[in-house]
């Protein structure tokens, strides 16, 4: 009955009413800014770098600037602005006072923490971003060798904007290579506030194109330095992130080597675009990884026991010896080469475990697994679990044509 009355009402309303209503809605839409900040008054932040200072923190914000704008010359696309304060929030307020632009973090996809920043109380630098309602918790977080401001102010050889070049290191294809790890603000916070109190972040280094390490700052602090105009150096940089920083209780406690990082990814990720090079018979043999699987199993039958296993399917991709043309497409992986590969991966895994154990970082979140499976055993082993475990390593490498 109610539906009938509503339809009858709609039919009896004059058409002029609907036209007037449509005009009012359209006029309101195009005349009202809905409390949005004018784009000319907004600083769209692409990346943020946090360093420690005597007064607290220095925040380096990499701000997007349209090409050909009046603020820059030479077609640059970003500018770095620094702010200093007791907290990161104070730094943001100083950036606002310096520029008149309202800092917006909604497009910020990267947070870089300077090496000094992560020596203690790392979340003192991340607290602001975690609480910011406009900040995405899927934002990537990384540690910089040296100062974060130097990294963001450097001139990239890959992209006009350094942060975009660094973000490319963590692309989906890069993950499949097994060479890098990546972590988000959300996942890092979960590890920090969990019972394991542990986590990891990629460790980014800056190099010149010639390959020599160069941490020279490419831009002054405290003002605004556009890419390509900085006065601290003109060398173009490339970036690597093959090492992984380990954290425990809010501080960086160790660093995984590239080989240990690769082993960690074999256990946790699908690594299908990587190579393993081993030496056998005085010659180098490169094996392409076609499939991989890994497992970290914690047993609680009596005393806690740990088993770490990796299974790889590989194919010969390169060999430093002349071979018949017929074997190029169907080169077999010899048992000797398979054994060398098993030994190499086994060594990486052992180094990974020893590094994690000695640093105190519960990299595999074993304490968390113990907490979830048995509160009684957790109370007994929570403080001594890593030191008590002597893992069993199992590596399988199978060649295919």
Secondary structure as GFF3:
##gff-version 3
##sequence-region A 1 401
A	DSSP	alpha_helix	2	12	.	.	.	ID=ss1
A	DSSP	alpha_helix	15	31	.	.	.	ID=ss2
A	DSSP	three_ten_helix	39	41	.	.	.	ID=ss3
A	DSSP	beta_strand	42	53	.	.	.	ID=ss4
A	DSSP	beta_strand	56	64	.	.	.	ID=ss5
A	DSSP	beta_strand	78	85	.	.	.	ID=ss6
A	DSSP	alpha_helix	88	99	.	.	.	ID=ss7
A	DSSP	beta_strand	102	104	.	.	.	ID=ss8
A	DSSP	beta_strand	110	113	.	.	.	ID=ss9
A	DSSP	alpha_helix	123	131	.	.	.	ID=ss10
A	DSSP	beta_strand	140	144	.	.	.	ID=ss11
A	DSSP	alpha_helix	148	153	.	.	.	ID=ss12
A	DSSP	beta_strand	155	156	.	.	.	ID=ss13
A	DSSP	alpha_helix	162	168	.	.	.	ID=ss14
A	DSSP	alpha_helix	172	176	.	.	.	ID=ss15
A	DSSP	alpha_helix	185	193	.	.	.	ID=ss16
A	DSSP	beta_strand	198	208	.	.	.	ID=ss17
A	DSSP	beta_strand	224	226	.	.	.	ID=ss18
A	DSSP	beta_strand	236	248	.	.	.	ID=ss19
A	DSSP	beta_strand	251	256	.	.	.	ID=ss20
A	DSSP	alpha_helix	258	268	.	.	.	ID=ss21
A	DSSP	beta_strand	275	280	.	.	.	ID=ss22
A	DSSP	beta_strand	283	299	.	.	.	ID=ss23
A	DSSP	beta_strand	305	319	.	.	.	ID=ss24
A	DSSP	three_ten_helix	325	327	.	.	.	ID=ss25
A	DSSP	alpha_helix	335	359	.	.	.	ID=ss26
A	DSSP	alpha_helix	366	373	.	.	.	ID=ss27
A	DSSP	alpha_helix	375	381	.	.	.	ID=ss28
A	DSSP	alpha_helix	385	388	.	.	.	ID=ss29
A	DSSP	beta_strand	392	399	.	.	.	ID=ss30
###
